[in-house]
Amino acid sequence: MNVTAAVQKAEPCFRLIYRSRSLLSEQSGNVEAGLSEILRVARANNRKHGITGALMMYEHKDWFAQVLEGDETEINTLFERIRKDPRHKDVEVKEAGNAPARLFGKWAMALIAEHGEPDSPLVATAGGIAEAAPWQVTQDQENVLTRLRDMTRAYGRSY
């Protein structure tokens, strides 16, 4: 499924939001390289399967929070791979269900900034991660992004 085509139709989709504890710093010490690899692979695979979403990693690099949108079967297949990924642990689904439309239809996988920082798409390059031009977000997108940010800072609280 072409992500752009799915966006233009504004059809209902399945949305899954989860958080997990990152193990990137424990495994390699190079969080940026690990994050760059996650983004590179996710963007390529998500485009093939019509999946869109956003990833938040807390500034201290110990929590991930992610929103995934697309076909329910595709999301569930991807999430099973994510759940087994050794780069994180303590995976908690915070929301899973049908949504009236995609909020992140143009984002094969965006990396989201911390509270108070402008959201900018980050591009995985051979040398690591580079910042691209900033984007505009809608209020509905900002509500979900704020929730992701809060989930990564919650230290066990329920969000």
C-alpha positions in Angstrom: 0.0 0.0 0.0 1.3 3.4 -0.9 1.4 5.7 2.2 0.6 8.8 0.1 -2.5 7.1 -1.4 -3.7 6.1 2.1 -3.3 9.7 3.3 -5.3 11.2 0.4 -8.3 8.9 1.0 -8.4 9.7 4.8 -9.8 6.2 5.5 -10.1 4.7 9.0 -7.1 2.9 10.2 -5.7 1.0 13.2 -3.6 2.9 15.7 -1.3 1.4 18.3 0.6 3.4 20.9 3.2 1.8 23.1 6.2 2.6 25.3 9.3 0.7 26.2 12.6 1.0 28.0 15.5 1.5 25.6 18.6 -0.7 25.9 20.5 1.2 23.2 23.0 2.8 25.6 23.6 -0.4 27.5 24.2 -2.4 24.3 26.5 -0.2 22.4 27.0 3.1 24.2 26.2 4.8 20.9 22.6 5.7 21.1 22.6 8.0 18.1 23.9 5.2 15.8 21.3 2.7 17.2 18.5 5.3 16.7 19.7 6.1 13.2 19.5 2.4 12.3 16.0 2.0 13.8 14.8 5.0 11.7 16.5 3.9 8.5 15.0 0.4 8.6 11.6 1.5 9.9 11.1 4.1 7.2 12.0 1.7 4.4 9.8 -1.1 5.8 6.9 1.1 6.8 6.6 2.6 3.3 6.3 -0.9 1.9 3.5 -1.9 4.3 1.6 1.4 4.4 2.5 2.1 8.0 2.9 5.6 9.3 3.8 7.0 12.7 6.2 8.8 15.1 8.8 7.7 17.6 9.8 9.6 20.7 12.9 8.9 22.7 13.4 10.7 26.0 16.4 13.0 26.2 18.1 10.7 28.8 17.7 8.0 26.2 16.0 5.4 28.4 12.4 5.4 27.1 10.8 5.0 23.7 7.2 5.9 22.9 5.8 5.2 19.5 2.5 5.6 17.6 1.9 3.3 14.6 -1.0 3.7 12.1 -2.2 1.5 9.2 -3.9 -1.7 8.4 -4.6 -3.7 11.6 -2.9 -6.9 10.3 0.2 -5.0 9.2 0.4 -3.2 12.5 0.0 -6.4 14.5 2.7 -8.1 12.4 5.1 -5.2 12.9 4.4 -4.9 16.6 5.2 -8.6 17.1 8.7 -7.9 15.6 9.0 -4.8 17.7 8.0 -6.6 20.9 10.8 -9.2 20.3 13.4 -6.6 19.4 16.4 -6.8 21.8 17.1 -3.1 21.7 14.3 -2.5 24.3 12.4 -4.2 27.1 9.3 -3.6 29.2 7.0 -3.0 26.2 3.6 -1.7 27.3 0.7 -1.1 24.9 -1.0 2.1 25.9 -3.7 2.2 23.2 -4.7 0.0 20.4 -7.8 0.3 18.3 -9.5 1.8 15.3 -9.1 5.5 14.5 -11.3 7.6 12.1 -8.2 8.6 10.0 -4.4 8.7 10.1 -2.9 11.6 12.0 0.6 10.9 10.7 -0.1 9.9 7.1 2.9 11.7 5.7 5.4 10.3 8.1 6.8 6.8 7.4 8.5 7.2 10.8 9.2 10.6 12.4 11.5 11.2 15.4 9.8 13.6 17.8 11.6 16.2 19.8 11.4 16.7 23.6 9.0 19.2 25.2 9.7 22.7 24.2 11.8 21.9 21.2 10.6 22.2 17.6 9.7 19.0 16.0 12.0 18.4 13.0 12.3 15.4 10.8 15.6 13.7 11.3 17.3 11.9 8.5 19.4 8.8 8.9 22.6 9.3 7.1 25.9 7.3 6.7 27.4 9.6 9.4 24.5 9.3 11.9 21.4 11.5 12.2 21.0 14.9 10.5 18.2 17.4 11.0 15.9 18.3 8.0 13.5 21.2 7.6 10.9 21.6 10.3 7.3 20.6 9.7 3.9 22.0 10.7 1.7 19.8 13.0 -2.1 19.9 13.5 -3.6 20.2 17.0 -4.7 16.5 16.8 -1.1 15.5 16.0 0.3 17.7 18.7 -2.1 16.0 21.3 -0.7 12.6 20.4 2.9 13.8 20.3 2.5 15.4 23.7 1.2 12.1 25.0 4.3 10.3 23.6 6.5 12.9 25.3 4.7 12.5 28.6 4.9 8.7 28.4 8.7 8.8 28.0 9.0 11.0 31.1 6.4 9.2 33.3 8.8 6.9 35.2 6.1 4.2 35.6 3.0 6.4 35.8 0.1 5.3 33.6 -0.5 7.3 30.4 
